[in-house]
Amino acid sequence: MPERDDTLDGPLLPMEMEGESPQKRGHSWLKSTKARLTLLGGLVFSILLLAALFWSKRPPTPPPQEDMDLDVPPLYHSLFEAQRKLPQHDTSLLFPEGASGRYVKFTSQSGARLLGWNNVFTELLLHNYLSYKAHRGYVFGDYLWAPSHYPWPENNITLENPARTPISAIISGPTAGGPWPPGDPAPRAIHEQHWPLVCPPEKVKQIWTSTVKDQYNIRRNGSATYIFNIWKKILLEEPAQCVEVMQPAIEDDPWPEVFDMWLVGFDRLLDFWDEFRGSLVSQQLGPSAVVQRALERNVHLFQTPETEHRDPFSRVLAVHIRRGDYEWHCGHLANWNFGFYGWNQLPWLPDRFVLPPGGEPNNNTEENIAKFKLHCLPEMDQIIKRIEGAREDWEKDVFVGKTLESHYINTIFILTNASPEWHDEFVEKLKHDHKWRVVTSHNITFGNSQEKDVGMAVDMEIARRAGIFLGNGWSSFTSNIIHQRLVDKKSVLSNRFF
């Protein structure tokens, strides 16, 4: 039986307090300890009621007065300056930080190859956790955009090429240079611009991923826990103060990362789930201030009379629909007989995809390819059927033995790269034929170009908070949302796939 989601529609602030009204009891109530507590409860109730009313009416946090032109990419002057001034960038700090600290920099990181954010994101989190367990300060960089993914046309990259976004504009937590919890002795992450100050060339030991993979026979072999522990041992036992993990040329190794596609894309990853889910890297991961600002600006899109003083996202079903590039990509995945990606493969999640028998990699059967596309690239009516089924399953599980007068989950949030024509037809069907209240990523408004720049992270944060999430099992975007939802203890049945 899937676990219950005990966060269901919980109020943002307490709205009810126990105890009688003091006006009904006369002056003697002051002599009673119970009555004193009642008075205190009444005062707390009044304060919290006013606070709740304030929350529901307050305007979104205003953006900083920079990067205000939505047609021009952001320069992030304030964020880059704040990043430069991180407290751990003080070379006089005592060990394990400062000039005497031990650090590791992953030059092998896939971001250098301009992959999509979610491929890079998974890797950043794993690198940060490996650094933590190896008692070394993690060295983080900026996210580098491939021109095809950038929210502005290539000819409008005004700062540099490739365009870059500070990680602290996308996420918060230790991976972006944030602190560890009080009392944890681990060194904080430093930015790569600070690396030369604490790790001049004479202090740096380079370790090549290809050498480690060949030496330990972990190229397409070994579980994630086994591979993680090999790297942890290497980094712990290496006497050099600074380690730089290097990658060979792409021509020599197309997947040279520490945690490469042949690991993350297959079920060898899964034995690491319990440890990684419980890690401080996962537990402390949150949205950036930029993302939070955009979320506040758009929360009204999801509010209904039922959620005026409650979490509006608890009544939302977020659905991630890949079109566009997936019209080719799904055929490619099917032909190579690739299954679900990343944490989407967890065996106890619903809607598992079992690879159909027959065929062979790069030469699958037409029958098998058709089965893949039912899940990877479903048609519009199939998508709507899955949406309706996911809602029905969840409501039956949550409201056991109860008859609902109307659906509890009544708003749908659509995240898609579909063509405008497909998108508009889909929205109309949901509204008029199935009576959904529809919000799409096209409805999200941005206060400045920083918020526009991290629009994908805004979409992800809404999906993270939604009552139900329905995603694409082959997608790294979906995998990272599933990771965060499970860390947040969303019920198993609230995480679905096509």
C-alpha positions in Angstrom: 0.0 0.0 0.0 1.5 3.4 -1.0 2.3 5.7 1.9 -0.1 8.5 2.6 0.8 12.1 1.8 0.4 13.7 5.2 1.0 17.1 3.8 -2.4 17.0 2.0 -3.9 20.5 1.8 -2.2 21.6 5.1 -2.8 25.2 6.0 0.1 27.6 5.5 -0.7 28.9 9.0 -2.8 27.5 11.9 -6.4 28.7 11.4 -8.1 27.0 14.4 -7.3 27.1 18.2 -8.9 25.1 20.9 -10.5 26.6 24.0 -13.6 28.6 25.0 -14.0 32.3 24.6 -12.9 34.2 27.8 -16.0 36.5 27.5 -18.2 33.5 28.5 -16.5 32.9 31.8 -16.3 36.2 33.8 -13.3 37.7 35.6 -12.4 34.6 37.6 -10.9 32.9 34.6 -7.6 34.7 35.4 -7.2 32.5 38.4 -7.1 29.3 36.3 -3.9 28.1 34.5 -6.1 26.5 31.9 -7.8 29.8 31.3 -4.5 31.6 31.0 -3.5 29.2 28.3 -6.8 29.8 26.6 -6.2 33.5 26.5 -2.7 33.0 25.1 -4.2 30.7 22.5 -6.7 33.3 21.5 -4.0 35.9 21.2 -1.9 33.6 19.1 -4.9 32.8 16.9 -5.5 36.5 16.3 -1.9 37.1 15.4 -1.8 34.1 13.1 -5.1 35.0 11.5 -3.8 38.5 10.7 -0.6 36.9 9.4 -2.5 34.5 7.1 -4.6 37.3 5.7 -1.4 39.3 5.1 0.2 36.3 3.3 -2.8 35.9 1.1 -2.8 39.5 0.1 0.9 40.4 0.0 2.5 41.3 -3.3 5.4 39.2 -4.5 8.9 40.1 -3.4 10.1 42.8 -5.8 13.0 41.9 -8.0 16.3 43.9 -7.7 16.3 46.9 -10.0 18.6 45.3 -12.5 18.2 43.1 -15.6 14.7 44.6 -16.0 14.5 44.3 -19.8 13.0 41.0 -20.6 14.3 41.1 -24.2 18.0 41.3 -23.0 19.8 38.4 -21.2 20.6 39.1 -17.6 24.0 40.2 -16.4 23.5 39.1 -12.8 25.9 41.8 -11.4 24.5 41.5 -7.8 24.5 37.7 -7.8 28.0 37.4 -9.2 29.2 39.9 -6.6 27.5 38.0 -3.8 29.0 34.8 -5.1 32.5 36.4 -5.1 32.0 37.5 -1.5 30.9 34.2 -0.1 32.2 33.9 3.5 34.1 30.7 2.6 36.2 32.7 0.1 38.3 34.0 2.9 41.8 32.5 2.6 42.5 33.1 6.2 39.9 30.7 7.4 41.1 27.7 9.5 41.1 24.2 8.2 39.1 22.5 6.7 38.5 25.8 4.8 40.7 28.7 3.7 44.2 28.3 2.2 44.9 25.1 4.1 41.6 23.3 3.1 41.3 20.3 0.9 39.3 20.7 -2.3 38.1 18.8 -5.4 37.2 20.3 -8.7 35.4 18.2 -11.4 36.7 19.5 -14.7 35.2 16.3 -16.0 31.7 17.7 -15.4 29.4 17.4 -18.4 28.4 21.1 -18.2 31.6 21.8 -20.2 29.9 20.0 -23.1 26.9 22.3 -23.0 24.4 19.6 -22.1 20.9 20.5 -20.9 20.4 21.7 -17.4 18.9 18.6 -15.9 21.7 16.3 -17.2 24.2 18.7 -15.5 22.0 19.1 -12.4 22.0 15.4 -11.5 25.8 15.4 -11.8 26.3 18.5 -9.7 24.4 16.9 -6.8 26.3 13.7 -7.0 29.6 15.5 -7.2 28.8 17.7 -4.2 27.8 14.6 -2.1 31.0 12.8 -3.2 33.1 15.8 -2.1 31.2 15.9 1.2 31.9 12.2 2.0 35.6 12.7 0.9 35.9 15.6 3.4 36.8 18.0 0.6 35.4 21.4 -0.4 33.4 21.1 -3.6 34.3 23.5 -6.4 31.2 24.7 -8.3 31.0 26.7 -11.5 28.3 28.5 -13.5 25.8 26.7 -15.7 26.9 27.1 -19.4 24.1 27.2 -21.9 23.9 25.4 -25.3 22.6 28.0 -27.7 19.6 25.7 -28.6 18.5 25.7 -24.9 19.1 29.4 -24.1 15.9 31.5 -23.6 17.2 34.2 -26.0 18.2 33.9 -29.6 21.9 33.2 -30.2 22.5 36.6 -31.7 21.3 38.2 -28.4 23.9 36.7 -26.1 25.3 40.1 -24.9 27.7 39.0 -22.2 29.7 36.0 -23.5 29.4 32.9 -25.5 28.5 30.4 -24.2 26.1 32.3 -22.0 26.3 31.5 -18.3 24.0 31.5 -15.3 25.2 31.5 -11.7 24.1 28.2 -10.0 22.8 30.3 -7.1 20.2 31.8 -9.5 18.8 28.3 -10.1 19.1 26.5 -6.8 19.9 27.1 -3.2 21.8 24.8 -0.8 25.3 23.5 -0.3 25.7 22.7 -4.0 25.4 26.4 -4.7 27.8 27.5 -2.0 25.2 27.6 0.8 26.0 26.5 4.4 25.8 23.1 5.9 23.6 22.7 9.0 24.9 24.1 12.2 27.5 21.8 13.8 28.4 20.0 10.6 32.2 20.3 10.2 32.2 19.8 6.4 33.9 22.6 4.3 31.5 24.7 2.3 31.7 24.7 -1.5 33.8 27.4 -3.2 33.3 28.9 -6.7 35.8 28.0 -9.4 37.0 31.6 -9.6 38.3 31.1 -6.0 40.0 27.8 -6.9 43.4 29.4 -8.1 43.7 31.3 -4.8 43.6 28.2 -2.6 44.8 25.7 -5.2 47.7 27.1 -7.3 49.1 24.7 -9.9 51.8 23.4 -7.6 49.2 22.1 -5.1 47.0 20.4 -7.6 47.0 16.6 -8.4 45.1 15.7 -11.6 43.2 12.4 -11.7 41.7 11.2 -15.0 38.3 9.6 -15.1 39.5 7.2 -17.9 42.4 6.0 -15.8 40.1 5.2 -12.8 37.4 3.6 -14.9 40.0 1.3 -16.6 41.9 0.5 -13.4 38.8 -0.5 -11.4 36.8 -1.9 -14.3 33.9 0.4 -13.8 33.3 1.5 -17.4 29.7 0.3 -17.9 30.2 -2.0 -14.9 29.5 -1.9 -11.1 26.7 -0.3 -9.1 26.5 3.3 -8.2 27.4 2.6 -4.6 30.4 0.6 -5.7 31.6 3.4 -8.0 30.9 6.1 -5.5 32.9 4.3 -2.8 35.9 3.8 -5.2 36.0 7.5 -5.9 35.5 8.4 -2.2 38.5 6.2 -1.2 40.6 7.8 -3.9 39.8 11.3 -2.8 40.1 10.5 0.9 43.5 8.8 0.6 45.0 11.2 -1.9 47.5 13.3 0.1 47.4 16.3 -2.3 45.5 19.2 -0.9 43.8 19.9 -4.2 42.5 17.3 -6.7 41.2 18.1 -10.2 39.2 15.3 -11.8 40.0 15.5 -15.5 38.3 14.0 -18.6 39.8 12.7 -21.8 38.9 14.2 -25.2 35.3 13.4 -26.3 36.7 11.6 -29.3 38.5 9.2 -26.9 35.6 8.8 -24.5 32.1 10.1 -25.4 30.9 9.8 -21.8 33.9 10.7 -19.6 32.1 11.8 -16.5 32.5 10.3 -13.0 28.8 9.4 -13.0 28.2 8.9 -16.7 25.2 8.2 -18.8 25.9 4.4 -18.7 25.4 4.6 -14.9 22.7 7.2 -14.5 20.7 5.9 -17.5 20.5 2.4 -16.2 19.4 0.5 -13.1 23.0 0.3 -11.7 22.2 3.7 -10.3 19.4 2.5 -8.0 21.3 0.9 -5.1 22.5 4.4 -4.2 19.0 5.8 -3.7 18.5 5.4 0.0 21.8 7.0 0.9 21.5 9.8 -1.6 17.9 10.6 -0.6 19.0 10.9 3.0 22.1 13.0 2.3 22.3 16.6 3.3 22.9 17.5 -0.4 19.4 16.2 -1.1 17.8 17.4 2.1 19.1 20.9 1.9 18.4 21.5 -1.8 15.9 24.2 -2.5 14.8 26.9 -5.0 17.0 30.0 -5.4 15.8 33.4 -4.3 15.2 34.2 -8.0 13.0 31.2 -8.5 11.1 31.9 -5.2 10.4 35.4 -6.4 8.9 34.2 -9.6 6.9 31.6 -7.8 5.4 34.3 -5.5 4.6 36.4 -8.5 2.6 33.6 -10.1 1.0 31.8 -7.1 -2.3 33.6 -7.9 -2.7 31.5 -11.0 -3.1 28.4 -8.8 -5.2 29.9 -6.0 -8.9 29.0 -5.7 -11.5 29.9 -3.1 -10.7 26.6 -1.4 -7.0 27.4 -1.1 -7.2 31.1 -0.1 -5.2 30.4 3.1 -3.8 27.0 2.2 -1.1 25.7 -0.1 -2.6 26.2 -3.6 -0.2 23.7 -5.2 -1.8 20.8 -3.1 -4.7 20.8 -5.6 -2.6 20.9 -8.7 -1.7 18.1 -11.1 1.5 19.0 -13.0 2.1 17.2 -16.3 5.4 17.2 -18.2 4.7 16.6 -21.9 7.7 16.3 -24.2 7.1 17.0 -27.9 9.4 18.8 -30.4 12.9 17.1 -30.1 11.2 14.0 -28.6 9.5 13.2 -31.8 12.9 12.1 -33.0 14.4 11.3 -29.6 11.8 8.7 -28.7 12.4 6.8 -31.9 16.1 6.8 -31.1 15.6 5.6 -27.6 13.2 2.9 -28.8 15.6 1.7 -31.5 18.3 1.3 -28.9 15.9 -0.3 -26.4 16.7 2.1 -23.6 14.5 2.1 -20.5 13.5 4.8 -18.1 16.2 7.3 -16.9 17.7 8.1 -13.5 15.4 8.0 -10.5 12.4 7.3 -12.7 13.6 3.7 -12.6 12.9 3.1 -8.9 11.1 -0.2 -8.9 8.5 0.7 -6.3 7.2 3.7 -8.3 4.0 3.1 -10.2 3.8 2.8 -14.0 7.1 0.9 -14.5 8.1 0.4 -18.1 9.3 -3.2 -18.8 11.4 -3.4 -21.9 9.6 -5.6 -24.5 11.4 -8.7 -25.5 12.8 -9.2 -29.0 14.9 -7.0 -31.2 18.4 -5.8 -30.3 20.1 -2.5 -29.6 20.1 -0.2 -32.7 17.8 -2.7 -34.5 14.6 -3.0 -32.5 11.4 -4.3 -34.0 8.6 -2.1 -35.3 6.3 -3.6 -32.8 8.6 -2.8 -29.9 9.1 0.8 -31.1 5.4 1.3 -31.2 5.2 0.1 -27.6 7.8 2.6 -26.6 6.0 5.5 -28.2 2.8 4.8 -26.2 4.8 5.8 -23.2 7.5 8.2 -24.5 5.4 10.1 -27.1 1.7 9.4 -26.4 -1.0 10.9 -28.5 -3.2 13.7 -27.1 -6.2 11.4 -26.1 -3.8 8.9 -24.5 -2.3 11.8 -22.4 -5.7 12.9 -21.2 -6.7 9.4 -20.3 -3.5 9.1 -18.2 -4.2 12.4 -16.5 -7.7 11.4 -15.6 -6.5 8.0 -14.4 -3.7 9.5 -12.2 -6.2 11.8 -10.5 -8.7 9.1 -9.9 -6.1 6.7 -8.5 -4.8 9.4 -6.1 -8.2 10.5 -4.9 -9.3 7.0 -4.2 -6.1 6.3 -2.2 -6.3 9.5 -0.2 -10.0 9.7 0.4 -10.7 6.1 1.2 -14.4 5.4 1.8 -15.4 9.0 1.1 -17.5 10.3 -1.7 -16.3 13.6 -3.2 -18.8 16.1 -4.5 -16.2 17.4 -6.9 -12.6 16.6 -7.7 -10.1 17.6 -5.0 -7.3 18.0 -7.7 -8.9 20.5 -10.0 -6.1 22.5 -11.5 -3.6 21.2 -14.1 -0.2 22.8 -14.8 1.1 21.9 -18.3 4.9 21.9 -18.9 5.5 21.3 -22.6 7.6 22.2 -25.6 4.8 21.4 -28.0 3.9 23.5 -31.0 1.4 26.3 -30.4 -1.2 24.5 -32.4 -0.9 21.3 -30.4 -0.7 23.2 -27.1 -3.9 25.2 -27.8 -5.9 22.2 -28.9 -4.8 20.3 -25.8 -5.8 23.1 -23.5 -9.2 23.4 -25.1 -9.9 19.7 -24.7 -8.9 19.8 -21.0 -11.0 22.9 -20.3 -14.2 22.2 -22.3 -14.4 18.4 -22.5 -12.9 17.5 -19.1 -13.6 20.6 -17.0 -10.0 21.2 -15.8 -8.8 24.6 -14.6 -5.7 25.0 -16.8 -2.5 26.8 -16.2 0.5 26.4 -18.6 4.1 27.5 -18.5 3.0 30.1 -21.1 1.0 31.8 -18.4 4.0 32.4 -16.1 5.1 36.0 -16.0 8.5 37.2 -15.1 9.5 40.4 -13.2 13.0 40.6 -14.8 15.2 38.8 -17.2 16.8 36.8 -14.3 13.4 35.1 -13.7 13.0 34.5 -17.4 16.5 33.0 -17.5 15.6 30.4 -14.9 12.1 29.7 -16.2 12.8 25.9 -16.3 13.6 26.0 -12.6 10.4 27.8 -11.9 8.4 25.1 -13.8 10.3 22.4 -11.9 9.5 24.0 -8.5 5.8 24.1 -9.3 6.0 20.4 -10.3 7.9 19.6 -7.2 5.1 21.2 -5.0 2.1 19.8 -7.0 -0.3 17.4 -5.4 0.3 15.0 -8.3 3.1 14.9 -10.9 2.8 13.0 -14.2 6.1 12.9 -16.2 8.1 11.3 -18.9 10.1 8.3 -17.7 12.9 8.9 -20.2 13.4 12.5 -19.2 16.2 13.9 -16.8 13.8 16.8 -16.1 11.2 14.4 -14.8 13.9 12.4 -12.9 15.1 15.5 -11.0 11.5 16.4 -10.1 10.9 12.9 -8.8 14.0 13.0 -6.7 12.9 16.2 -5.0 9.3 15.1 -4.5 10.4 11.9 -2.9 12.8 13.8 -0.6 9.8 16.0 0.3 8.0 12.7 1.2 5.3 13.1 -1.4 3.2 9.9 -1.5 4.4 7.3 -4.0 1.1 7.3 -5.8 1.4 11.0 -6.5 4.4 10.4 -8.8 3.3 8.9 -12.2 4.5 8.3 -15.7 2.9 7.8 -19.1 
